[in-house]
Amino acid sequence: MAPQAHHDRREAERVSVTRSVELTTARAANDYFDATVVDFSERGLSVFTRRLLSKGERVTVHWGQRRLVGMVVHCRPDQNGTIVGISLADSR
């Protein structure tokens, strides 16, 4: 049981949420598409989308008035779409 707890540990605490946002990619900056944030932290977030994204792809999350720039670090199939992990760019 201890190895599982170690595996689930993250550098920053994730907060679960269900929030509709729009995404754009660096290759199509004017092509907005829908996504739903499922959790976030100061270092990254996970979103559900029906759009196919690739690991390493640069994306912008349009969250209200905020623009969060990051990179896709993983994708995994989910019902009718994909859960995408996004590492946020260092804002310092």
PDB file of N, CA, C and O in Angstrom, chain B, residues numbered from 101:
ATOM      1  N   MET B 101       0.822  -1.198   0.000  1.00  0.00           N
ATOM      2  CA  MET B 101       0.000   0.000   0.000  1.00  0.00           C
ATOM      3  C   MET B 101       0.864   1.259   0.000  1.00  0.00           C
ATOM      4  O   MET B 101       0.494   2.245  -0.637  1.00  0.00           O
ATOM      5  N   ALA B 102       1.967   1.256   0.672  1.00  0.00           N
ATOM      6  CA  ALA B 102       2.846   2.426   0.701  1.00  0.00           C
ATOM      7  C   ALA B 102       3.361   2.811  -0.678  1.00  0.00           C
ATOM      8  O   ALA B 102       3.414   4.005  -0.971  1.00  0.00           O
ATOM      9  N   PRO B 103       3.754   1.852  -1.568  1.00  0.00           N
ATOM     10  CA  PRO B 103       4.217   2.258  -2.900  1.00  0.00           C
ATOM     11  C   PRO B 103       3.154   3.020  -3.684  1.00  0.00           C
ATOM     12  O   PRO B 103       3.488   3.944  -4.426  1.00  0.00           O
ATOM     13  N   GLN B 104       1.890   2.654  -3.539  1.00  0.00           N
ATOM     14  CA  GLN B 104       0.803   3.362  -4.237  1.00  0.00           C
ATOM     15  C   GLN B 104       0.705   4.802  -3.745  1.00  0.00           C
ATOM     16  O   GLN B 104       0.550   5.722  -4.549  1.00  0.00           O
ATOM     17  N   ALA B 105       0.794   5.005  -2.432  1.00  0.00           N
ATOM     18  CA  ALA B 105       0.707   6.354  -1.876  1.00  0.00           C
ATOM     19  C   ALA B 105       1.851   7.210  -2.417  1.00  0.00           C
ATOM     20  O   ALA B 105       1.653   8.381  -2.739  1.00  0.00           O
ATOM     21  N   HIS B 106       3.055   6.624  -2.517  1.00  0.00           N
ATOM     22  CA  HIS B 106       4.194   7.348  -3.063  1.00  0.00           C
ATOM     23  C   HIS B 106       3.957   7.706  -4.533  1.00  0.00           C
ATOM     24  O   HIS B 106       4.303   8.803  -4.971  1.00  0.00           O
ATOM     25  N   HIS B 107       3.371   6.786  -5.287  1.00  0.00           N
ATOM     26  CA  HIS B 107       3.100   7.003  -6.705  1.00  0.00           C
ATOM     27  C   HIS B 107       2.119   8.155  -6.924  1.00  0.00           C
ATOM     28  O   HIS B 107       2.237   8.872  -7.918  1.00  0.00           O
ATOM     29  N   ASP B 108       1.161   8.349  -6.029  1.00  0.00           N
ATOM     30  CA  ASP B 108       0.132   9.375  -6.191  1.00  0.00           C
ATOM     31  C   ASP B 108       0.579  10.756  -5.712  1.00  0.00           C
ATOM     32  O   ASP B 108      -0.131  11.740  -5.926  1.00  0.00           O
ATOM     33  N   ARG B 109       1.737  10.843  -5.071  1.00  0.00           N
ATOM     34  CA  ARG B 109       2.193  12.118  -4.521  1.00  0.00           C
ATOM     35  C   ARG B 109       2.608  13.056  -5.646  1.00  0.00           C
ATOM     36  O   ARG B 109       3.294  12.634  -6.577  1.00  0.00           O
ATOM     37  N   ARG B 110       2.206  14.314  -5.575  1.00  0.00           N
ATOM     38  CA  ARG B 110       2.552  15.323  -6.574  1.00  0.00           C
ATOM     39  C   ARG B 110       3.319  16.450  -5.897  1.00  0.00           C
ATOM     40  O   ARG B 110       3.261  16.608  -4.677  1.00  0.00           O
ATOM     41  N   GLU B 111       4.042  17.234  -6.701  1.00  0.00           N
ATOM     42  CA  GLU B 111       4.776  18.374  -6.158  1.00  0.00           C
ATOM     43  C   GLU B 111       3.839  19.463  -5.663  1.00  0.00           C
ATOM     44  O   GLU B 111       4.145  20.140  -4.681  1.00  0.00           O
ATOM     45  N   ALA B 112       2.704  19.644  -6.327  1.00  0.00           N
ATOM     46  CA  ALA B 112       1.737  20.664  -5.942  1.00  0.00           C
ATOM     47  C   ALA B 112       0.361  20.004  -5.817  1.00  0.00           C
ATOM     48  O   ALA B 112      -0.010  19.163  -6.636  1.00  0.00           O
ATOM     49  N   GLU B 113      -0.383  20.392  -4.793  1.00  0.00           N
ATOM     50  CA  GLU B 113      -1.702  19.809  -4.566  1.00  0.00           C
ATOM     51  C   GLU B 113      -2.661  20.152  -5.710  1.00  0.00           C
ATOM     52  O   GLU B 113      -2.728  21.299  -6.152  1.00  0.00           O
ATOM     53  N   ARG B 114      -3.393  19.154  -6.180  1.00  0.00           N
ATOM     54  CA  ARG B 114      -4.396  19.352  -7.231  1.00  0.00           C
ATOM     55  C   ARG B 114      -5.753  19.623  -6.597  1.00  0.00           C
ATOM     56  O   ARG B 114      -6.094  19.048  -5.564  1.00  0.00           O
ATOM     57  N   VAL B 115      -6.524  20.505  -7.228  1.00  0.00           N
ATOM     58  CA  VAL B 115      -7.870  20.824  -6.786  1.00  0.00           C
ATOM     59  C   VAL B 115      -8.835  20.354  -7.864  1.00  0.00           C
ATOM     60  O   VAL B 115      -8.698  20.726  -9.029  1.00  0.00           O
ATOM     61  N   SER B 116      -9.812  19.536  -7.480  1.00  0.00           N
ATOM     62  CA  SER B 116     -10.821  19.068  -8.439  1.00  0.00           C
ATOM     63  C   SER B 116     -11.800  20.190  -8.742  1.00  0.00           C
ATOM     64  O   SER B 116     -12.184  20.955  -7.859  1.00  0.00           O
ATOM     65  N   VAL B 117     -12.196  20.274 -10.009  1.00  0.00           N
ATOM     66  CA  VAL B 117     -13.120  21.316 -10.443  1.00  0.00           C
ATOM     67  C   VAL B 117     -13.756  20.852 -11.753  1.00  0.00           C
ATOM     68  O   VAL B 117     -13.211  19.991 -12.444  1.00  0.00           O
ATOM     69  N   THR B 118     -14.881  21.413 -12.078  1.00  0.00           N
ATOM     70  CA  THR B 118     -15.483  21.203 -13.394  1.00  0.00           C
ATOM     71  C   THR B 118     -15.738  22.593 -13.953  1.00  0.00           C
ATOM     72  O   THR B 118     -16.690  23.268 -13.560  1.00  0.00           O
ATOM     73  N   ARG B 119     -14.880  23.012 -14.873  1.00  0.00           N
ATOM     74  CA  ARG B 119     -14.942  24.380 -15.396  1.00  0.00           C
ATOM     75  C   ARG B 119     -14.775  24.359 -16.910  1.00  0.00           C
ATOM     76  O   ARG B 119     -13.779  23.850 -17.424  1.00  0.00           O
ATOM     77  N   SER B 120     -15.749  24.913 -17.619  1.00  0.00           N
ATOM     78  CA  SER B 120     -15.651  25.010 -19.076  1.00  0.00           C
ATOM     79  C   SER B 120     -14.645  26.092 -19.452  1.00  0.00           C
ATOM     80  O   SER B 120     -14.666  27.194 -18.904  1.00  0.00           O
ATOM     81  N   VAL B 121     -13.769  25.763 -20.391  1.00  0.00           N
ATOM     82  CA  VAL B 121     -12.765  26.695 -20.899  1.00  0.00           C
ATOM     83  C   VAL B 121     -12.661  26.489 -22.406  1.00  0.00           C
ATOM     84  O   VAL B 121     -13.288  25.592 -22.970  1.00  0.00           O
ATOM     85  N   GLU B 122     -11.874  27.320 -23.034  1.00  0.00           N
ATOM     86  CA  GLU B 122     -11.534  27.120 -24.439  1.00  0.00           C
ATOM     87  C   GLU B 122     -10.028  26.958 -24.537  1.00  0.00           C
ATOM     88  O   GLU B 122      -9.275  27.527 -23.747  1.00  0.00           O
ATOM     89  N   LEU B 123      -9.600  26.175 -25.518  1.00  0.00           N
ATOM     90  CA  LEU B 123      -8.179  25.974 -25.773  1.00  0.00           C
ATOM     91  C   LEU B 123      -7.847  26.428 -27.180  1.00  0.00           C
ATOM     92  O   LEU B 123      -8.690  26.405 -28.076  1.00  0.00           O
ATOM     93  N   THR B 124      -6.606  26.838 -27.357  1.00  0.00           N
ATOM     94  CA  THR B 124      -6.038  27.042 -28.688  1.00  0.00           C
ATOM     95  C   THR B 124      -4.667  26.377 -28.677  1.00  0.00           C
ATOM     96  O   THR B 124      -4.086  26.152 -27.615  1.00  0.00           O
ATOM     97  N   THR B 125      -4.162  26.071 -29.846  1.00  0.00           N
ATOM     98  CA  THR B 125      -2.836  25.483 -29.962  1.00  0.00           C
ATOM     99  C   THR B 125      -1.918  26.475 -30.660  1.00  0.00           C
ATOM    100  O   THR B 125      -2.383  27.392 -31.337  1.00  0.00           O
ATOM    101  N   ALA B 126      -0.620  26.292 -30.493  1.00  0.00           N
ATOM    102  CA  ALA B 126       0.354  27.168 -31.143  1.00  0.00           C
ATOM    103  C   ALA B 126       0.241  27.070 -32.662  1.00  0.00           C
ATOM    104  O   ALA B 126       0.495  28.050 -33.362  1.00  0.00           O
ATOM    105  N   ARG B 127      -0.136  25.905 -33.178  1.00  0.00           N
ATOM    106  CA  ARG B 127      -0.220  25.731 -34.629  1.00  0.00           C
ATOM    107  C   ARG B 127      -1.511  26.300 -35.222  1.00  0.00           C
ATOM    108  O   ARG B 127      -1.608  26.483 -36.435  1.00  0.00           O
ATOM    109  N   ALA B 128      -2.511  26.583 -34.361  1.00  0.00           N
ATOM    110  CA  ALA B 128      -3.791  27.138 -34.841  1.00  0.00           C
ATOM    111  C   ALA B 128      -4.327  28.101 -33.781  1.00  0.00           C
ATOM    112  O   ALA B 128      -5.328  27.819 -33.124  1.00  0.00           O
ATOM    113  N   ALA B 129      -3.656  29.229 -33.625  1.00  0.00           N
ATOM    114  CA  ALA B 129      -3.957  30.165 -32.540  1.00  0.00           C
ATOM    115  C   ALA B 129      -5.351  30.773 -32.605  1.00  0.00           C
ATOM    116  O   ALA B 129      -5.847  31.260 -31.589  1.00  0.00           O
ATOM    117  N   ASN B 130      -5.997  30.760 -33.765  1.00  0.00           N
ATOM    118  CA  ASN B 130      -7.349  31.327 -33.882  1.00  0.00           C
ATOM    119  C   ASN B 130      -8.441  30.266 -33.927  1.00  0.00           C
ATOM    120  O   ASN B 130      -9.608  30.585 -34.152  1.00  0.00           O
ATOM    121  N   ASP B 131      -8.069  29.012 -33.716  1.00  0.00           N
ATOM    122  CA  ASP B 131      -9.023  27.898 -33.727  1.00  0.00           C
ATOM    123  C   ASP B 131      -9.344  27.506 -32.285  1.00  0.00           C
ATOM    124  O   ASP B 131      -8.680  26.650 -31.699  1.00  0.00           O
ATOM    125  N   TYR B 132     -10.377  28.148 -31.720  1.00  0.00           N
ATOM    126  CA  TYR B 132     -10.788  27.883 -30.344  1.00  0.00           C
ATOM    127  C   TYR B 132     -11.633  26.617 -30.299  1.00  0.00           C
ATOM    128  O   TYR B 132     -12.488  26.403 -31.159  1.00  0.00           O
ATOM    129  N   PHE B 133     -11.391  25.769 -29.284  1.00  0.00           N
ATOM    130  CA  PHE B 133     -12.241  24.599 -29.100  1.00  0.00           C
ATOM    131  C   PHE B 133     -12.506  24.380 -27.619  1.00  0.00           C
ATOM    132  O   PHE B 133     -11.728  24.793 -26.759  1.00  0.00           O
ATOM    133  N   ASP B 134     -13.631  23.717 -27.342  1.00  0.00           N
ATOM    134  CA  ASP B 134     -14.100  23.524 -25.975  1.00  0.00           C
ATOM    135  C   ASP B 134     -13.309  22.467 -25.223  1.00  0.00           C
ATOM    136  O   ASP B 134     -12.846  21.479 -25.793  1.00  0.00           O
ATOM    137  N   ALA B 135     -13.172  22.705 -23.932  1.00  0.00           N
ATOM    138  CA  ALA B 135     -12.567  21.735 -23.022  1.00  0.00           C
ATOM    139  C   ALA B 135     -13.165  21.980 -21.642  1.00  0.00           C
ATOM    140  O   ALA B 135     -13.788  23.013 -21.397  1.00  0.00           O
ATOM    141  N   THR B 136     -12.969  21.030 -20.756  1.00  0.00           N
ATOM    142  CA  THR B 136     -13.422  21.155 -19.375  1.00  0.00           C
ATOM    143  C   THR B 136     -12.250  20.852 -18.457  1.00  0.00           C
ATOM    144  O   THR B 136     -11.660  19.775 -18.535  1.00  0.00           O
ATOM    145  N   VAL B 137     -11.912  21.795 -17.588  1.00  0.00           N
ATOM    146  CA  VAL B 137     -10.865  21.564 -16.599  1.00  0.00           C
ATOM    147  C   VAL B 137     -11.429  20.610 -15.557  1.00  0.00           C
ATOM    148  O   VAL B 137     -12.517  20.836 -15.027  1.00  0.00           O
ATOM    149  N   VAL B 138     -10.686  19.537 -15.261  1.00  0.00           N
ATOM    150  CA  VAL B 138     -11.133  18.569 -14.255  1.00  0.00           C
ATOM    151  C   VAL B 138     -10.327  18.673 -12.965  1.00  0.00           C
ATOM    152  O   VAL B 138     -10.815  18.291 -11.901  1.00  0.00           O
ATOM    153  N   ASP B 139      -9.101  19.184 -13.044  1.00  0.00           N
ATOM    154  CA  ASP B 139      -8.331  19.513 -11.843  1.00  0.00           C
ATOM    155  C   ASP B 139      -7.196  20.453 -12.237  1.00  0.00           C
ATOM    156  O   ASP B 139      -6.802  20.541 -13.400  1.00  0.00           O
ATOM    157  N   PHE B 140      -6.681  21.160 -11.208  1.00  0.00           N
ATOM    158  CA  PHE B 140      -5.596  22.099 -11.481  1.00  0.00           C
ATOM    159  C   PHE B 140      -4.737  22.292 -10.243  1.00  0.00           C
ATOM    160  O   PHE B 140      -5.145  21.983  -9.123  1.00  0.00           O
ATOM    161  N   SER B 141      -3.546  22.807 -10.471  1.00  0.00           N
ATOM    162  CA  SER B 141      -2.634  23.220  -9.408  1.00  0.00           C
ATOM    163  C   SER B 141      -1.866  24.419  -9.936  1.00  0.00           C
ATOM    164  O   SER B 141      -2.125  24.884 -11.045  1.00  0.00           O
ATOM    165  N   GLU B 142      -0.935  24.915  -9.158  1.00  0.00           N
ATOM    166  CA  GLU B 142      -0.141  26.051  -9.625  1.00  0.00           C
ATOM    167  C   GLU B 142       0.810  25.656 -10.748  1.00  0.00           C
ATOM    168  O   GLU B 142       1.323  26.524 -11.455  1.00  0.00           O
ATOM    169  N   ARG B 143       1.050  24.359 -10.923  1.00  0.00           N
ATOM    170  CA  ARG B 143       2.004  23.893 -11.936  1.00  0.00           C
ATOM    171  C   ARG B 143       1.372  23.287 -13.175  1.00  0.00           C
ATOM    172  O   ARG B 143       2.044  23.119 -14.193  1.00  0.00           O
ATOM    173  N   GLY B 144       0.093  22.958 -13.106  1.00  0.00           N
ATOM    174  CA  GLY B 144      -0.522  22.319 -14.258  1.00  0.00           C
ATOM    175  C   GLY B 144      -1.993  22.065 -14.065  1.00  0.00           C
ATOM    176  O   GLY B 144      -2.575  22.392 -13.031  1.00  0.00           O
ATOM    177  N   LEU B 145      -2.581  21.472 -15.087  1.00  0.00           N
ATOM    178  CA  LEU B 145      -3.993  21.139 -15.012  1.00  0.00           C
ATOM    179  C   LEU B 145      -4.302  19.978 -15.935  1.00  0.00           C
ATOM    180  O   LEU B 145      -3.529  19.644 -16.833  1.00  0.00           O
ATOM    181  N   SER B 146      -5.449  19.374 -15.691  1.00  0.00           N
ATOM    182  CA  SER B 146      -5.960  18.310 -16.548  1.00  0.00           C
ATOM    183  C   SER B 146      -7.268  18.788 -17.134  1.00  0.00           C
ATOM    184  O   SER B 146      -8.100  19.368 -16.437  1.00  0.00           O
ATOM    185  N   VAL B 147      -7.445  18.540 -18.430  1.00  0.00           N
ATOM    186  CA  VAL B 147      -8.678  18.927 -19.104  1.00  0.00           C
ATOM    187  C   VAL B 147      -9.235  17.743 -19.878  1.00  0.00           C
ATOM    188  O   VAL B 147      -8.497  16.855 -20.306  1.00  0.00           O
ATOM    189  N   PHE B 148     -10.540  17.750 -20.046  1.00  0.00           N
ATOM    190  CA  PHE B 148     -11.211  16.798 -20.916  1.00  0.00           C
ATOM    191  C   PHE B 148     -11.552  17.536 -22.198  1.00  0.00           C
ATOM    192  O   PHE B 148     -12.065  18.654 -22.150  1.00  0.00           O
ATOM    193  N   THR B 149     -11.275  16.925 -23.344  1.00  0.00           N
ATOM    194  CA  THR B 149     -11.640  17.520 -24.625  1.00  0.00           C
ATOM    195  C   THR B 149     -11.920  16.420 -25.637  1.00  0.00           C
ATOM    196  O   THR B 149     -11.449  15.291 -25.498  1.00  0.00           O
ATOM    197  N   ARG B 150     -12.681  16.763 -26.641  1.00  0.00           N
ATOM    198  CA  ARG B 150     -12.935  15.828 -27.735  1.00  0.00           C
ATOM    199  C   ARG B 150     -11.913  16.007 -28.858  1.00  0.00           C
ATOM    200  O   ARG B 150     -11.879  15.215 -29.799  1.00  0.00           O
ATOM    201  N   ARG B 151     -11.085  17.045 -28.759  1.00  0.00           N
ATOM    202  CA  ARG B 151     -10.067  17.340 -29.765  1.00  0.00           C
ATOM    203  C   ARG B 151      -8.825  16.492 -29.512  1.00  0.00           C
ATOM    204  O   ARG B 151      -8.430  16.282 -28.365  1.00  0.00           O
ATOM    205  N   LEU B 152      -8.226  16.016 -30.571  1.00  0.00           N
ATOM    206  CA  LEU B 152      -7.007  15.228 -30.462  1.00  0.00           C
ATOM    207  C   LEU B 152      -5.808  16.159 -30.324  1.00  0.00           C
ATOM    208  O   LEU B 152      -5.578  17.011 -31.183  1.00  0.00           O
ATOM    209  N   LEU B 153      -5.052  16.003 -29.258  1.00  0.00           N
ATOM    210  CA  LEU B 153      -3.838  16.779 -29.026  1.00  0.00           C
ATOM    211  C   LEU B 153      -2.669  15.818 -28.906  1.00  0.00           C
ATOM    212  O   LEU B 153      -2.858  14.629 -28.648  1.00  0.00           O
ATOM    213  N   SER B 154      -1.466  16.331 -29.094  1.00  0.00           N
ATOM    214  CA  SER B 154      -0.266  15.494 -29.050  1.00  0.00           C
ATOM    215  C   SER B 154       0.643  15.905 -27.909  1.00  0.00           C
ATOM    216  O   SER B 154       0.739  17.084 -27.567  1.00  0.00           O
ATOM    217  N   LYS B 155       1.310  14.922 -27.324  1.00  0.00           N
ATOM    218  CA  LYS B 155       2.303  15.195 -26.287  1.00  0.00           C
ATOM    219  C   LYS B 155       3.351  16.140 -26.868  1.00  0.00           C
ATOM    220  O   LYS B 155       3.824  15.945 -27.988  1.00  0.00           O
ATOM    221  N   GLY B 156       3.712  17.172 -26.089  1.00  0.00           N
ATOM    222  CA  GLY B 156       4.688  18.157 -26.534  1.00  0.00           C
ATOM    223  C   GLY B 156       4.077  19.367 -27.207  1.00  0.00           C
ATOM    224  O   GLY B 156       4.772  20.349 -27.467  1.00  0.00           O
ATOM    225  N   GLU B 157       2.783  19.310 -27.494  1.00  0.00           N
ATOM    226  CA  GLU B 157       2.110  20.413 -28.170  1.00  0.00           C
ATOM    227  C   GLU B 157       1.906  21.586 -27.208  1.00  0.00           C
ATOM    228  O   GLU B 157       1.530  21.390 -26.052  1.00  0.00           O
ATOM    229  N   ARG B 158       2.155  22.797 -27.690  1.00  0.00           N
ATOM    230  CA  ARG B 158       1.956  24.001 -26.884  1.00  0.00           C
ATOM    231  C   ARG B 158       0.503  24.449 -27.006  1.00  0.00           C
ATOM    232  O   ARG B 158      -0.041  24.542 -28.106  1.00  0.00           O
ATOM    233  N   VAL B 159      -0.119  24.726 -25.851  1.00  0.00           N
ATOM    234  CA  VAL B 159      -1.521  25.132 -25.829  1.00  0.00           C
ATOM    235  C   VAL B 159      -1.703  26.364 -24.948  1.00  0.00           C
ATOM    236  O   VAL B 159      -0.895  26.651 -24.065  1.00  0.00           O
ATOM    237  N   THR B 160      -2.790  27.080 -25.220  1.00  0.00           N
ATOM    238  CA  THR B 160      -3.215  28.175 -24.353  1.00  0.00           C
ATOM    239  C   THR B 160      -4.608  27.852 -23.856  1.00  0.00           C
ATOM    240  O   THR B 160      -5.502  27.535 -24.641  1.00  0.00           O
ATOM    241  N   VAL B 161      -4.787  27.935 -22.537  1.00  0.00           N
ATOM    242  CA  VAL B 161      -6.086  27.712 -21.905  1.00  0.00           C
ATOM    243  C   VAL B 161      -6.699  29.082 -21.663  1.00  0.00           C
ATOM    244  O   VAL B 161      -6.126  29.908 -20.952  1.00  0.00           O
ATOM    245  N   HIS B 162      -7.853  29.320 -22.249  1.00  0.00           N
ATOM    246  CA  HIS B 162      -8.574  30.595 -22.089  1.00  0.00           C
ATOM    247  C   HIS B 162      -9.615  30.386 -20.986  1.00  0.00           C
ATOM    248  O   HIS B 162     -10.699  29.855 -21.223  1.00  0.00           O
ATOM    249  N   TRP B 163      -9.253  30.820 -19.769  1.00  0.00           N
ATOM    250  CA  TRP B 163     -10.044  30.584 -18.563  1.00  0.00           C
ATOM    251  C   TRP B 163     -10.536  31.949 -18.084  1.00  0.00           C
ATOM    252  O   TRP B 163      -9.838  32.643 -17.345  1.00  0.00           O
ATOM    253  N   GLY B 164     -11.739  32.329 -18.510  1.00  0.00           N
ATOM    254  CA  GLY B 164     -12.242  33.669 -18.199  1.00  0.00           C
ATOM    255  C   GLY B 164     -11.322  34.698 -18.819  1.00  0.00           C
ATOM    256  O   GLY B 164     -11.049  34.642 -20.018  1.00  0.00           O
ATOM    257  N   GLN B 165     -10.842  35.633 -18.023  1.00  0.00           N
ATOM    258  CA  GLN B 165      -9.919  36.661 -18.508  1.00  0.00           C
ATOM    259  C   GLN B 165      -8.462  36.189 -18.495  1.00  0.00           C
ATOM    260  O   GLN B 165      -7.578  36.889 -18.988  1.00  0.00           O
ATOM    261  N   ARG B 166      -8.216  35.011 -17.936  1.00  0.00           N
ATOM    262  CA  ARG B 166      -6.852  34.485 -17.845  1.00  0.00           C
ATOM    263  C   ARG B 166      -6.461  33.714 -19.092  1.00  0.00           C
ATOM    264  O   ARG B 166      -7.295  33.082 -19.740  1.00  0.00           O
ATOM    265  N   ARG B 167      -5.185  33.776 -19.413  1.00  0.00           N
ATOM    266  CA  ARG B 167      -4.596  32.997 -20.505  1.00  0.00           C
ATOM    267  C   ARG B 167      -3.449  32.207 -19.905  1.00  0.00           C
ATOM    268  O   ARG B 167      -2.430  32.780 -19.518  1.00  0.00           O
ATOM    269  N   LEU B 168      -3.609  30.897 -19.825  1.00  0.00           N
ATOM    270  CA  LEU B 168      -2.595  30.030 -19.241  1.00  0.00           C
ATOM    271  C   LEU B 168      -1.890  29.281 -20.357  1.00  0.00           C
ATOM    272  O   LEU B 168      -2.521  28.517 -21.087  1.00  0.00           O
ATOM    273  N   VAL B 169      -0.600  29.489 -20.496  1.00  0.00           N
ATOM    274  CA  VAL B 169       0.181  28.847 -21.549  1.00  0.00           C
ATOM    275  C   VAL B 169       0.885  27.632 -20.965  1.00  0.00           C
ATOM    276  O   VAL B 169       1.470  27.694 -19.884  1.00  0.00           O
ATOM    277  N   GLY B 170       0.818  26.527 -21.700  1.00  0.00           N
ATOM    278  CA  GLY B 170       1.464  25.321 -21.218  1.00  0.00           C
ATOM    279  C   GLY B 170       1.769  24.349 -22.338  1.00  0.00           C
ATOM    280  O   GLY B 170       1.603  24.649 -23.520  1.00  0.00           O
ATOM    281  N   MET B 171       2.224  23.161 -21.924  1.00  0.00           N
ATOM    282  CA  MET B 171       2.580  22.120 -22.873  1.00  0.00           C
ATOM    283  C   MET B 171       1.878  20.824 -22.470  1.00  0.00           C
ATOM    284  O   MET B 171       1.784  20.493 -21.288  1.00  0.00           O
ATOM    285  N   VAL B 172       1.391  20.103 -23.473  1.00  0.00           N
ATOM    286  CA  VAL B 172       0.755  18.813 -23.235  1.00  0.00           C
ATOM    287  C   VAL B 172       1.830  17.820 -22.798  1.00  0.00           C
ATOM    288  O   VAL B 172       2.818  17.612 -23.502  1.00  0.00           O
ATOM    289  N   VAL B 173       1.624  17.207 -21.621  1.00  0.00           N
ATOM    290  CA  VAL B 173       2.602  16.243 -21.108  1.00  0.00           C
ATOM    291  C   VAL B 173       2.089  14.810 -21.171  1.00  0.00           C
ATOM    292  O   VAL B 173       2.878  13.866 -21.125  1.00  0.00           O
ATOM    293  N   HIS B 174       0.783  14.644 -21.273  1.00  0.00           N
ATOM    294  CA  HIS B 174       0.228  13.297 -21.473  1.00  0.00           C
ATOM    295  C   HIS B 174      -1.211  13.398 -21.953  1.00  0.00           C
ATOM    296  O   HIS B 174      -1.903  14.386 -21.712  1.00  0.00           O
ATOM    297  N   CYS B 175      -1.637  12.347 -22.638  1.00  0.00           N
ATOM    298  CA  CYS B 175      -3.023  12.226 -23.107  1.00  0.00           C
ATOM    299  C   CYS B 175      -3.471  10.799 -22.820  1.00  0.00           C
ATOM    300  O   CYS B 175      -2.711   9.852 -23.024  1.00  0.00           O
ATOM    301  N   ARG B 176      -4.694  10.647 -22.350  1.00  0.00           N
ATOM    302  CA  ARG B 176      -5.225   9.296 -22.165  1.00  0.00           C
ATOM    303  C   ARG B 176      -6.690   9.286 -22.586  1.00  0.00           C
ATOM    304  O   ARG B 176      -7.445  10.207 -22.273  1.00  0.00           O
ATOM    305  N   PRO B 177      -7.079   8.239 -23.294  1.00  0.00           N
ATOM    306  CA  PRO B 177      -8.476   8.144 -23.742  1.00  0.00           C
ATOM    307  C   PRO B 177      -9.432   8.133 -22.564  1.00  0.00           C
ATOM    308  O   PRO B 177      -9.137   7.571 -21.509  1.00  0.00           O
ATOM    309  N   ASP B 178     -10.569   8.757 -22.758  1.00  0.00           N
ATOM    310  CA  ASP B 178     -11.647   8.773 -21.779  1.00  0.00           C
ATOM    311  C   ASP B 178     -12.942   8.641 -22.568  1.00  0.00           C
ATOM    312  O   ASP B 178     -12.921   8.763 -23.793  1.00  0.00           O
ATOM    313  N   GLN B 179     -14.045   8.401 -21.916  1.00  0.00           N
ATOM    314  CA  GLN B 179     -15.308   8.247 -22.630  1.00  0.00           C
ATOM    315  C   GLN B 179     -15.536   9.421 -23.577  1.00  0.00           C
ATOM    316  O   GLN B 179     -15.605  10.572 -23.145  1.00  0.00           O
ATOM    317  N   ASN B 180     -15.652   9.129 -24.854  1.00  0.00           N
ATOM    318  CA  ASN B 180     -15.962  10.129 -25.888  1.00  0.00           C
ATOM    319  C   ASN B 180     -14.957  11.268 -25.987  1.00  0.00           C
ATOM    320  O   ASN B 180     -15.310  12.340 -26.478  1.00  0.00           O
ATOM    321  N   GLY B 181     -13.732  11.082 -25.545  1.00  0.00           N
ATOM    322  CA  GLY B 181     -12.748  12.151 -25.633  1.00  0.00           C
ATOM    323  C   GLY B 181     -11.424  11.741 -25.044  1.00  0.00           C
ATOM    324  O   GLY B 181     -11.068  10.563 -25.022  1.00  0.00           O
ATOM    325  N   THR B 182     -10.695  12.740 -24.561  1.00  0.00           N
ATOM    326  CA  THR B 182      -9.345  12.540 -24.042  1.00  0.00           C
ATOM    327  C   THR B 182      -9.137  13.407 -22.806  1.00  0.00           C
ATOM    328  O   THR B 182      -9.590  14.550 -22.752  1.00  0.00           O
ATOM    329  N   ILE B 183      -8.445  12.846 -21.812  1.00  0.00           N
ATOM    330  CA  ILE B 183      -7.969  13.635 -20.681  1.00  0.00           C
ATOM    331  C   ILE B 183      -6.542  14.050 -21.022  1.00  0.00           C
ATOM    332  O   ILE B 183      -5.691  13.209 -21.312  1.00  0.00           O
ATOM    333  N   VAL B 184      -6.292  15.348 -20.983  1.00  0.00           N
ATOM    334  CA  VAL B 184      -5.003  15.909 -21.372  1.00  0.00           C
ATOM    335  C   VAL B 184      -4.360  16.570 -20.159  1.00  0.00           C
ATOM    336  O   VAL B 184      -4.964  17.428 -19.517  1.00  0.00           O
ATOM    337  N   GLY B 185      -3.129  16.163 -19.851  1.00  0.00           N
ATOM    338  CA  GLY B 185      -2.362  16.801 -18.788  1.00  0.00           C
ATOM    339  C   GLY B 185      -1.526  17.914 -19.389  1.00  0.00           C
ATOM    340  O   GLY B 185      -0.812  17.709 -20.370  1.00  0.00           O
ATOM    341  N   ILE B 186      -1.619  19.092 -18.793  1.00  0.00           N
ATOM    342  CA  ILE B 186      -0.910  20.276 -19.294  1.00  0.00           C
ATOM    343  C   ILE B 186      -0.005  20.831 -18.189  1.00  0.00           C
ATOM    344  O   ILE B 186      -0.469  21.157 -17.097  1.00  0.00           O
ATOM    345  N   SER B 187       1.278  20.930 -18.489  1.00  0.00           N
ATOM    346  CA  SER B 187       2.227  21.564 -17.595  1.00  0.00           C
ATOM    347  C   SER B 187       2.264  23.047 -17.935  1.00  0.00           C
ATOM    348  O   SER B 187       2.513  23.420 -19.081  1.00  0.00           O
ATOM    349  N   LEU B 188       2.019  23.886 -16.945  1.00  0.00           N
ATOM    350  CA  LEU B 188       1.980  25.328 -17.202  1.00  0.00           C
ATOM    351  C   LEU B 188       3.376  25.923 -17.256  1.00  0.00           C
ATOM    352  O   LEU B 188       4.281  25.497 -16.538  1.00  0.00           O
ATOM    353  N   ALA B 189       3.532  26.919 -18.124  1.00  0.00           N
ATOM    354  CA  ALA B 189       4.804  27.633 -18.247  1.00  0.00           C
ATOM    355  C   ALA B 189       5.084  28.370 -16.947  1.00  0.00           C
ATOM    356  O   ALA B 189       4.161  28.840 -16.281  1.00  0.00           O
ATOM    357  N   ASP B 190       6.335  28.468 -16.595  1.00  0.00           N
ATOM    358  CA  ASP B 190       6.744  29.189 -15.389  1.00  0.00           C
ATOM    359  C   ASP B 190       6.439  30.659 -15.570  1.00  0.00           C
ATOM    360  O   ASP B 190       6.929  31.284 -16.510  1.00  0.00           O
ATOM    361  N   SER B 191       5.625  31.226 -14.669  1.00  0.00           N
ATOM    362  CA  SER B 191       5.197  32.619 -14.815  1.00  0.00           C
ATOM    363  C   SER B 191       6.112  33.589 -14.076  1.00  0.00           C
ATOM    364  O   SER B 191       5.813  34.781 -14.011  1.00  0.00           O
ATOM    365  N   ARG B 192       7.222  33.103 -13.518  1.00  0.00           N
ATOM    366  CA  ARG B 192       8.145  34.006 -12.796  1.00  0.00           C
ATOM    367  C   ARG B 192       8.953  34.833 -13.737  1.00  0.00           C
ATOM    368  O   ARG B 192       9.774  35.640 -13.301  1.00  0.00           O
TER     369      ARG B 192
END
